[in-house]
Amino acid sequence: MPNSLHSTNLQKNQYVQAIRAIGDILQEYDSDKNIPVFGFGAKVPGFKSASHCFALNGNIFAPEVHTIDGVLNTYTKNLTKLHFSGPTNFSEVIRYFGDFAYWHVSNGLLFNYFVLLIITDGQITDMEYTIDEIVRCSGLPVSIIITGVGDEDFRQMDRLDADTNPLYSKRLEKYAVRDIVQFVPFNKFAGNPQELARETLAELPKQLVDYMTAMKIPTTALPGMVNGPDFYTLRQNEFIGRFANSGMGDNATQLIRVGFPVMDIEAFANALKFGYQNILHC
């Protein structure tokens, strides 16, 4: 992929540049620097069609890596194993992100705030579904930073950024509670680290304070990170439980231990039935 933005020549790979430049800024606000990493718009080994939310390390039940160095190592290690393919859909990744945040809130972990960084080189092809998920997330402790790489026309992102007009979900029939999206055109700021940092963080403090204020959570003297229920273990148990009554619980546990890349119960069932490498996921 010498001419791709996902070039194996890492000096020319704009994803590597964006992950390093923006990731280094954001990880300083992460207490443990354990970062879940997902991909979208690529065919995962063993799958026939493109997935729009898969764990880059191959294990959707344990997708975290340590620090931005770990993110880059995971990305470059898997670069040649993935077949990048359109369309460009954001909604599945944002839905997973929202589920993750909701789990923490519903279990009383109110002092957690989450930031999703999406790096993309294409126009969104599931705009309305993406808006639905952003509107759903707008009442949760989350912010979304979308970074555009390459020379694509990213004017669509202004709609998601919603600085002028609040997002409205036709399916949910409601407006976003607050603005949670910031768009950063990477090429515009790539040569100026200070401006890149300023643009990346431009709206994040206000978004955090707006959420804390709306939820009546004090923003001074916050306690440290609360050690609460493990979201990933919950999902593992849900999948194992689906197959326990059919006598496949042990096999499901083994497959999870080996690693499964997508949160898709149908694909998981096919993997148990036919073997992971024989999945033809349509």
Secondary structure, 3 states (H helix, E strand, C coil): CCCCCCCCCCCCCHHHHHHHHHHHHHHHHCCCCEEECEECCEECCCCCCCECCEECCCCCCCCEEEHHHHHHHHHHHHHHHCEECCCCCCHHHHHHHHHHHHHHHHCCCCCCCEEEEEEECCCCCCHHHHHHHHHHHCCCCEEEEEEECCCCCCCHHHHHHCCCCCCEECCCCEECCCCCEEEEEHHHHCCCHHHHHHHHCCCHHHHHHHHHHHCCCCCCCCCCCCCCCCHHHHHHHHHHHHHHCCCCHHHHHHHHHHCCCECCHHHHHHHHHHCHHHCCCC
